[in-house]
Amino acid sequence: MFVGVVLVAAVGTLAAGGGARAVLAVAAETHRADLNNWSFSMYERQTGWGSVVGGMLYWTCFNSVNQTMVQRYISLPSKRQVLYALAIFCCGAILAISLCVWCGLAAWAAWVQGGCHPAGKPLVDDRLLPAFVTWVADTQHLPGLAGVFLAGVFGAGLSSLSAVLNACALVVIEDILHGWLKLQLRPFTEGMLARGCTALLAVVSVVMLVVIAKLGGVLGVATALSAIAASTTCGIFTLGMVCWWVGPRGALAGGVAGALMAGTVSLGTQAAAASGLRAPPIPLTEQCMRNSSYVFLGTLDPETVFPLFRLSYHWIAPMGLFTTLLVGSIVGYCFDNKKQIKLDAELFTPVVWRFLPTEALVNAGDTRRALSRGAGSPPPSAPLIMGSVSAEIKVNTDDPS
């Protein structure tokens, strides 16, 4: 993936004419690289506060409790290596996003410097970059560039999709089958069930392409939809680490409320986008205004849309997170039975230790010691790690007769 994007960014910058300085100049002149928009309006699609606050909370929710990330964490032998892996992931994500942004700026600069010809007007949403790759390959006489870029896109997509499908299959087996239903099936049966779940989710993913085509760009749609599960799950875990008075009722109520809030806002914004709601167009240069036939696609008056459905996708995760925390803490305080909640100080963040009841401080470490005592017991299903199998294997030589 990185090879394809780096090639497109480098060759696209040269094809735009003038190098990186020309790309930055065009972006600044046409307000495509405006870093001074620190508006507090939650209705603007891209602002400084939305990207910093909303983006930080979204990535925190995603990287902290998302199943695909947690599986990567627990596969490493130590906490230090987990931190190293997370640092590498953050650097890679920043680099990948920066390269994609630069490709977009290079595509815009190439169109503006070309006189904003109507035949090359900016395409809608996610069709811009493929069109730019095709144009760069033709103008720079690089017929293999499109193939390299396409291979990178498929490689990145398949790796991410396989990780998500495997994580979902693991949740079905371990959390639902073993944890909730208390069922222990044969390893072969569990394996076939996991493969069936993976196949079903793959079919659903393909079918969802029809829905995605009716909505906005993939970035906004992916962020808005993934924020539903990420914000709710992170809110429930945060309740468990901070609010010692919250029990099952509070956690369940908070999770349902957060999912409903984030889901309503997310699906509402996508429905409004499908109906024609678009962000206001950014000004063009005078030459582009004379030569371009680009028409603003917005056909829906924003004032006629419910306010929550006009929110930027950056604020969906914070709304789901804070709704989960608020509703969960209130319901837990009013309806959970405090006497049935066994507190262990080590299960809470050190920030709230001074506020914990005496019982939690007395029981500090009970959970860890209980897990240590049970570590030697055999797992409920077939062991996947050979290190958990005893090194000494005894063969029964007794005569059955």
Protein Blocks (a to p, Z undefined) as FASTA:
>chain_A
ZZmmmmmmmmmmmmnooijmlmmmmmmmnopacckbccfbfkbmbdfklmmmmmmmmmmm
mmmmgmklmmmmmmpmbfklmmmmmmmmmmmmmmmmmmmmmmmmmmmmmmmmnopaaklg
ccehjlmmmmmmmmmmmmnopaklmmmmmmmmmmmmmmmmmmmmmmmmmmmmmmmmmmmn
opacdfklmmmmmmmmmmmmmmmmmmmmmmmmmmccfklmmmmmmmmmmmmmmmmmmmmm
mmmmbcfklmmmmmmmmmmmmmmmmmmmmmmmmnopacddddddfklmmmpccdcfbfbd
fklpcfklmpcfklmmmmmmmmmmmmmmmmmmmmpcfklpccdfklpcfklmmmpcfklm
mmgoklmmmmmmmmmpccfbdcfbfklpcfbdcddfbdfZZ
